[in-house]
Amino acid sequence: MVALEDDIKNCVNVLQNSGTILYPTDTIWGLGCDATNAAAIAKIFDIKQRPKEKSLIILLAEAKDILHYVATPPPDIINILENFETPTTVIYDHALELPDNAINENGSVAIRITQDPFCKALIKRLQKPIISTSANISGEAAAPIFSMVKEAIKKQVDYMVNHRQKDVAIHAPSRIIKISDDGDITVIR
């Protein structure tokens, strides 16, 4: 069995080389890559058979990191993010420092501050955000646990995280909200 530290090292190596990973998040099992690498992001779209105009979620380790990737966040955004009680993906206008295929055609970006210890450690070690999208073919059901990830997905990734493969607890996908420049919150899901 691969130790957690080995999983993190293996993921970092794969991500630094434009690869893709299958990994557990604070919600469901996800497909991921370096969110600043357009070629790796293109691989995620191919694996999922997802239309390029559909956005992906980006995971960050800390609320303060939002300031690197969003041009005009509300002034109290860090406090807002640190007080969410459930995994929450926030859609922001005016993305920064991300490739075009990581953001929506309208310039918005979906970001979640992960609470999952593995994901936090991985992002901190990589020193970059990672893509997080459900580990499924576009339009099919998401995989809340590893055993529900289809072989077609497993065969296409460059690395499968061993951590939490035996988990049976099912978690819901994140809620999704939009925070406008003036701080108005709209619940999407």
C-alpha angles and dihedrals in degrees: 000000000000114000120235091250090053090050090053093047092047092049093049091050092050094044093049088055097054092263134143131236138201107217146157117256132187087273119022137343110288145194113232148178140160103302091213094057113087094192092053091047089053088056090055091053089050094049092049094040083226124164109254092232092064111093128233130219122248122210123214127186099220136030092233089062089072088079090069095055107033122062100202112021117167110271093247096044096120091054091046093051095046091054099055109117097197131041104282129185113205125204112215131187120233107033118203136202095007130115118258093251091058093059136057118262088250090060096255126130133202113224133175126190101222122225093190110113094216093050092045091051092046094050092046092049093046090044090215136085118261133220115248119192129150115278097243143089109275110274095020126105118283119247111241091180132032095248089062095057108107121240090239089066095042092053094055102051124088095223136016116205112232094202111106096001089133096049114123099182111111120217126192122245115263121277112249125220135169121224113197125211090264093052099257111150123215120185111225099173 
